């Protein structure tokens, strides 16, 4: 099966809170162009807490995030 990436930009994060919490594994692109991959531990309208694959925890204010990307399986 193929995969598709869904991109949620900073201005749309608040509208997609529940959708993002269900996805868990995401890539977070910061405004500084740093990309982190991990699981969402907590997400509010103000901040995101992410646990990376080495079990390190990172806390980011939403205004530092450029976009959040997650994969979903395509029907084809």
N, CA, C and O atoms as CSV, one atom per row, in Angstrom:
chain,resi,resn,atom,element,x,y,z
A,1,UNK,N,N,0.823,-1.183,0.000
A,1,UNK,CA,C,0.000,0.000,0.000
A,1,UNK,C,C,0.868,1.248,0.000
A,1,UNK,O,O,1.947,1.280,0.592
A,2,UNK,N,N,0.374,2.265,-0.674
A,2,UNK,CA,C,1.078,3.533,-0.713
A,2,UNK,C,C,0.825,4.354,0.533
A,2,UNK,O,O,-0.064,4.050,1.328
A,3,UNK,N,N,1.599,5.371,0.688
A,3,UNK,CA,C,1.432,6.284,1.819
A,3,UNK,C,C,1.278,7.693,1.298
A,3,UNK,O,O,1.812,8.060,0.251
A,4,UNK,N,N,0.542,8.462,2.049
A,4,UNK,CA,C,0.363,9.864,1.741
A,4,UNK,C,C,0.739,10.674,2.950
A,4,UNK,O,O,0.495,10.256,4.083
A,5,UNK,N,N,1.326,11.817,2.729
A,5,UNK,CA,C,1.652,12.705,3.833
A,5,UNK,C,C,0.572,13.768,3.953
A,5,UNK,O,O,0.131,14.345,2.959
A,6,UNK,N,N,0.159,14.012,5.181
A,6,UNK,CA,C,-0.766,15.091,5.471
A,6,UNK,C,C,0.005,16.158,6.213
A,6,UNK,O,O,0.673,15.883,7.210
A,7,UNK,N,N,-0.093,17.380,5.717
A,7,UNK,CA,C,0.644,18.496,6.298
A,7,UNK,C,C,-0.338,19.455,6.943
A,7,UNK,O,O,-1.316,19.876,6.326
A,8,UNK,N,N,-0.064,19.790,8.188
A,8,UNK,CA,C,-0.906,20.741,8.918
A,8,UNK,C,C,-0.022,21.917,9.314
A,8,UNK,O,O,0.924,21.762,10.087
A,9,UNK,N,N,-0.332,23.073,8.786
A,9,UNK,CA,C,0.461,24.259,9.034
A,9,UNK,C,C,0.070,24.918,10.355
A,9,UNK,O,O,-1.003,24.653,10.898
A,10,UNK,N,N,0.939,25.768,10.858
A,10,UNK,CA,C,0.788,26.380,12.175
A,10,UNK,C,C,-0.597,26.995,12.374
A,10,UNK,O,O,-1.208,26.800,13.425
A,11,UNK,N,N,-1.092,27.719,11.402
A,11,UNK,CA,C,-2.378,28.401,11.556
A,11,UNK,C,C,-3.550,27.425,11.664
A,11,UNK,O,O,-4.627,27.804,12.124
A,12,UNK,N,N,-3.352,26.168,11.244
A,12,UNK,CA,C,-4.427,25.177,11.253
A,12,UNK,C,C,-4.321,24.160,12.389
A,12,UNK,O,O,-5.189,23.297,12.517
A,13,UNK,N,N,-3.288,24.242,13.204
A,13,UNK,CA,C,-3.070,23.231,14.248
A,13,UNK,C,C,-4.231,23.178,15.226
A,13,UNK,O,O,-4.689,22.093,15.587
A,14,UNK,N,N,-4.714,24.338,15.660
A,14,UNK,CA,C,-5.794,24.356,16.647
A,14,UNK,C,C,-7.052,23.660,16.124
A,14,UNK,O,O,-7.768,23.030,16.902
A,15,UNK,N,N,-7.330,23.759,14.848
A,15,UNK,CA,C,-8.513,23.123,14.262
A,15,UNK,C,C,-8.353,21.610,14.122
A,15,UNK,O,O,-9.345,20.899,13.962
A,16,UNK,N,N,-7.118,21.110,14.180
A,16,UNK,CA,C,-6.836,19.687,13.976
A,16,UNK,C,C,-6.292,19.008,15.229
A,16,UNK,O,O,-5.636,17.972,15.119
A,17,UNK,N,N,-6.541,19.551,16.398
A,17,UNK,CA,C,-6.002,18.986,17.641
A,17,UNK,C,C,-6.391,17.521,17.818
A,17,UNK,O,O,-5.527,16.681,18.069
A,18,UNK,N,N,-7.674,17.203,17.691
A,18,UNK,CA,C,-8.135,15.828,17.913
A,18,UNK,C,C,-7.575,14.875,16.866
A,18,UNK,O,O,-7.211,13.743,17.186
A,19,UNK,N,N,-7.504,15.319,15.634
A,19,UNK,CA,C,-6.940,14.497,14.550
A,19,UNK,C,C,-5.465,14.175,14.818
A,19,UNK,O,O,-5.030,13.040,14.622
A,20,UNK,N,N,-4.711,15.158,15.258
A,20,UNK,CA,C,-3.287,14.957,15.541
A,20,UNK,C,C,-3.076,14.054,16.744
A,20,UNK,O,O,-2.150,13.243,16.744
A,21,UNK,N,N,-3.904,14.173,17.757
A,21,UNK,CA,C,-3.769,13.327,18.943
A,21,UNK,C,C,-4.042,11.859,18.619
A,21,UNK,O,O,-3.509,10.975,19.289
A,22,UNK,N,N,-4.855,11.590,17.613
A,22,UNK,CA,C,-5.127,10.212,17.214
A,22,UNK,C,C,-3.977,9.625,16.394
A,22,UNK,O,O,-3.800,8.407,16.379
A,23,UNK,N,N,-3.203,10.455,15.722
A,23,UNK,CA,C,-2.127,9.985,14.840
A,23,UNK,C,C,-0.888,9.570,15.603
A,23,UNK,O,O,-0.196,8.636,15.198
A,24,UNK,N,N,-0.602,10.232,16.675
A,24,UNK,CA,C,0.562,9.963,17.522
A,24,UNK,C,C,1.885,10.190,16.817
A,24,UNK,O,O,2.544,11.187,17.113
A,25,UNK,N,N,2.316,9.335,15.905
A,25,UNK,CA,C,3.640,9.450,15.292
A,25,UNK,C,C,3.620,10.531,14.208
A,25,UNK,O,O,2.893,10.424,13.220
A,26,UNK,N,N,4.435,11.575,14.413
A,26,UNK,CA,C,4.432,12.720,13.505
A,26,UNK,C,C,5.853,13.228,13.297
A,26,UNK,O,O,6.787,12.835,13.996
A,27,UNK,N,N,5.985,14.106,12.324
A,27,UNK,CA,C,7.209,14.868,12.114
A,27,UNK,C,C,6.859,16.325,12.365
A,27,UNK,O,O,5.878,16.840,11.830
A,28,UNK,N,N,7.664,16.978,13.177
A,28,UNK,CA,C,7.430,18.380,13.510
A,28,UNK,C,C,8.529,19.208,12.849
A,28,UNK,O,O,9.715,18.997,13.100
A,29,UNK,N,N,8.121,20.147,12.006
A,29,UNK,CA,C,9.062,21.045,11.344
A,29,UNK,C,C,8.995,22.376,12.089
A,29,UNK,O,O,7.944,23.014,12.149
A,30,UNK,N,N,10.126,22.782,12.652
A,30,UNK,CA,C,10.187,24.037,13.391
A,30,UNK,C,C,10.467,25.195,12.440
A,30,UNK,O,O,10.897,24.983,11.306
A,31,UNK,N,N,10.224,26.402,12.898
A,31,UNK,CA,C,10.485,27.580,12.075
A,31,UNK,C,C,11.967,27.718,11.767
A,31,UNK,O,O,12.336,28.358,10.782
A,32,UNK,N,N,12.822,27.128,12.596
A,32,UNK,CA,C,14.266,27.156,12.364
A,32,UNK,C,C,14.702,26.086,11.366
A,32,UNK,O,O,15.899,25.903,11.141
A,33,UNK,N,N,13.726,25.366,10.755
A,33,UNK,CA,C,13.942,24.307,9.761
A,33,UNK,C,C,14.497,23.013,10.354
A,33,UNK,O,O,14.967,22.148,9.615
A,34,UNK,N,N,14.447,22.872,11.666
A,34,UNK,CA,C,14.808,21.620,12.328
A,34,UNK,C,C,13.584,20.707,12.263
A,34,UNK,O,O,12.459,21.154,12.488
A,35,UNK,N,N,13.808,19.419,11.954
A,35,UNK,CA,C,12.713,18.451,11.869
A,35,UNK,C,C,12.932,17.381,12.930
A,35,UNK,O,O,14.016,16.807,13.029
A,36,UNK,N,N,11.895,17.115,13.726
A,36,UNK,CA,C,11.946,16.068,14.739
A,36,UNK,C,C,10.843,15.063,14.459
A,36,UNK,O,O,9.740,15.432,14.055
A,37,UNK,N,N,11.146,13.797,14.675
A,37,UNK,CA,C,10.179,12.722,14.481
A,37,UNK,C,C,9.911,12.084,15.837
A,37,UNK,O,O,10.842,11.803,16.592
A,38,UNK,N,N,8.642,11.856,16.144
A,38,UNK,CA,C,8.326,11.220,17.412
A,38,UNK,C,C,6.836,11.083,17.630
A,38,UNK,O,O,6.034,11.226,16.707
A,39,UNK,N,N,6.484,10.802,18.870
A,39,UNK,CA,C,5.093,10.597,19.263
A,39,UNK,C,C,4.607,11.788,20.064
A,39,UNK,O,O,5.334,12.318,20.904
A,40,UNK,N,N,3.377,12.210,19.806
A,40,UNK,CA,C,2.787,13.317,20.548
A,40,UNK,C,C,2.368,12.810,21.922
A,40,UNK,O,O,1.578,11.872,22.032
A,41,UNK,N,N,2.892,13.426,22.953
A,41,UNK,CA,C,2.482,13.102,24.318
A,41,UNK,C,C,1.341,14.008,24.763
A,41,UNK,O,O,0.395,13.566,25.417
A,42,UNK,N,N,1.448,15.282,24.397
A,42,UNK,CA,C,0.438,16.257,24.797
A,42,UNK,C,C,0.399,17.358,23.750
A,42,UNK,O,O,1.440,17.805,23.267
A,43,UNK,N,N,-0.798,17.790,23.404
A,43,UNK,CA,C,-0.955,18.852,22.420
A,43,UNK,C,C,-2.096,19.745,22.856
A,43,UNK,O,O,-3.224,19.285,23.034
A,44,UNK,N,N,-1.804,21.017,23.028
A,44,UNK,CA,C,-2.824,22.013,23.358
A,44,UNK,C,C,-2.731,23.136,22.330
A,44,UNK,O,O,-1.900,23.087,21.423
A,45,UNK,N,N,-3.569,24.128,22.472
A,45,UNK,CA,C,-3.536,25.274,21.562
A,45,UNK,C,C,-2.277,26.109,21.764
A,45,UNK,O,O,-1.934,26.924,20.907
A,46,UNK,N,N,-1.586,25.917,22.883
A,46,UNK,CA,C,-0.398,26.711,23.186
A,46,UNK,C,C,0.921,25.977,22.984
A,46,UNK,O,O,1.921,26.605,22.635
A,47,UNK,N,N,0.950,24.639,23.198
A,47,UNK,CA,C,2.222,23.928,23.126
A,47,UNK,C,C,2.054,22.457,22.732
A,47,UNK,O,O,0.973,21.874,22.813
A,48,UNK,N,N,3.186,21.894,22.302
A,48,UNK,CA,C,3.248,20.498,21.879
A,48,UNK,C,C,4.368,19.815,22.651
A,48,UNK,O,O,5.486,20.328,22.709
A,49,UNK,N,N,4.076,18.663,23.242
A,49,UNK,CA,C,5.108,17.862,23.887
A,49,UNK,C,C,5.312,16.614,23.046
A,49,UNK,O,O,4.368,15.868,22.783
A,50,UNK,N,N,6.555,16.392,22.626
A,50,UNK,CA,C,6.903,15.313,21.710
A,50,UNK,C,C,7.941,14.418,22.363
A,50,UNK,O,O,8.869,14.902,23.011
A,51,UNK,N,N,7.783,13.104,22.191
A,51,UNK,CA,C,8.788,12.150,22.660
A,51,UNK,C,C,9.440,11.537,21.441
A,51,UNK,O,O,8.771,10.906,20.622
A,52,UNK,N,N,10.766,11.722,21.315
A,52,UNK,CA,C,11.466,11.189,20.158
A,52,UNK,C,C,11.750,9.696,20.335
A,52,UNK,O,O,11.399,9.115,21.362
A,53,UNK,N,N,12.377,9.082,19.346
A,53,UNK,CA,C,12.610,7.632,19.352
A,53,UNK,C,C,13.655,7.200,20.370
A,53,UNK,O,O,13.802,6.008,20.640
A,54,UNK,N,N,14.386,8.160,20.939
A,54,UNK,CA,C,15.346,7.845,22.000
A,54,UNK,C,C,14.749,8.141,23.373
A,54,UNK,O,O,15.463,8.182,24.374
A,55,UNK,N,N,13.441,8.345,23.410
A,55,UNK,CA,C,12.677,8.615,24.627
A,55,UNK,C,C,13.021,9.956,25.260
A,55,UNK,O,O,12.784,10.158,26.451
A,56,UNK,N,N,13.574,10.867,24.482
A,56,UNK,CA,C,13.795,12.235,24.942
A,56,UNK,C,C,12.513,13.030,24.745
A,56,UNK,O,O,11.814,12.853,23.748
A,57,UNK,N,N,12.209,13.893,25.684
A,57,UNK,CA,C,10.992,14.701,25.592
A,57,UNK,C,C,11.351,16.127,25.199
A,57,UNK,O,O,12.339,16.688,25.673
A,58,UNK,N,N,10.532,16.702,24.325
A,58,UNK,CA,C,10.735,18.059,23.830
A,58,UNK,C,C,9.417,18.816,23.955
A,58,UNK,O,O,8.350,18.278,23.659
A,59,UNK,N,N,9.500,20.055,24.392
A,59,UNK,CA,C,8.326,20.903,24.556
A,59,UNK,C,C,8.488,22.127,23.662
A,59,UNK,O,O,9.472,22.858,23.770
A,60,UNK,N,N,7.511,22.345,22.776
A,60,UNK,CA,C,7.582,23.452,21.830
A,60,UNK,C,C,6.334,24.310,21.920
A,60,UNK,O,O,5.220,23.788,21.911
A,61,UNK,N,N,6.508,25.624,22.008
A,61,UNK,CA,C,5.349,26.505,21.848
A,61,UNK,C,C,4.853,26.405,20.401
A,61,UNK,O,O,5.656,26.233,19.485
A,62,UNK,N,N,3.572,26.508,20.196
A,62,UNK,CA,C,2.999,26.372,18.853
A,62,UNK,C,C,3.575,27.423,17.903
A,62,UNK,O,O,3.718,27.151,16.711
A,63,UNK,N,N,3.905,28.606,18.395
A,63,UNK,CA,C,4.431,29.636,17.496
A,63,UNK,C,C,5.831,29.337,16.979
A,63,UNK,O,O,6.305,30.042,16.088
A,64,UNK,N,N,6.517,28.315,17.505
A,64,UNK,CA,C,7.822,27.884,16.976
A,64,UNK,C,C,7.678,26.804,15.908
A,64,UNK,O,O,8.658,26.451,15.252
A,65,UNK,N,N,6.479,26.281,15.729
A,65,UNK,CA,C,6.247,25.183,14.789
A,65,UNK,C,C,5.809,25.733,13.434
A,65,UNK,O,O,4.888,26.545,13.352
A,66,UNK,N,N,6.475,25.285,12.378
A,66,UNK,CA,C,6.098,25.670,11.019
A,66,UNK,C,C,4.964,24.770,10.513
A,66,UNK,O,O,3.968,25.255,9.977
A,67,UNK,N,N,5.131,23.444,10.692
A,67,UNK,CA,C,4.088,22.499,10.276
A,67,UNK,C,C,4.287,21.161,10.978
A,67,UNK,O,O,5.367,20.855,11.485
A,68,UNK,N,N,3.217,20.377,10.991
A,68,UNK,CA,C,3.242,19.015,11.519
A,68,UNK,C,C,2.838,18.097,10.375
A,68,UNK,O,O,1.829,18.331,9.710
A,69,UNK,N,N,3.626,17.050,10.147
A,69,UNK,CA,C,3.388,16.129,9.035
A,69,UNK,C,C,3.176,14.729,9.587
A,69,UNK,O,O,3.909,14.291,10.474
A,70,UNK,N,N,2.177,14.025,9.067
A,70,UNK,CA,C,2.014,12.614,9.427
A,70,UNK,C,C,1.643,11.810,8.191
A,70,UNK,O,O,1.098,12.348,7.228
A,71,UNK,N,N,1.945,10.511,8.228
A,71,UNK,CA,C,1.664,9.617,7.105
A,71,UNK,C,C,0.345,8.901,7.314
A,71,UNK,O,O,-0.042,8.584,8.438
A,72,UNK,N,N,-0.328,8.658,6.219
A,72,UNK,CA,C,-1.524,7.804,6.261
A,72,UNK,C,C,-1.499,6.920,5.034
A,72,UNK,O,O,-1.002,7.314,3.980
A,73,UNK,N,N,-2.036,5.726,5.177
A,73,UNK,CA,C,-2.027,4.778,4.063
A,73,UNK,C,C,-3.050,5.174,3.018
A,73,UNK,O,O,-4.192,5.508,3.333
A,74,UNK,N,N,-2.619,5.131,1.779
A,74,UNK,CA,C,-3.501,5.448,0.658
A,74,UNK,C,C,-4.243,4.185,0.245
A,74,UNK,O,O,-3.796,3.072,0.522
A,75,UNK,N,N,-5.357,4.364,-0.407
A,75,UNK,CA,C,-6.182,3.230,-0.826
A,75,UNK,C,C,-5.572,2.476,-2.001
A,75,UNK,O,O,-6.007,1.363,-2.298
A,76,UNK,N,N,-4.600,3.033,-2.663
A,76,UNK,CA,C,-3.987,2.389,-3.832
A,76,UNK,C,C,-2.593,1.921,-3.553
A,76,UNK,O,O,-1.943,1.359,-4.434
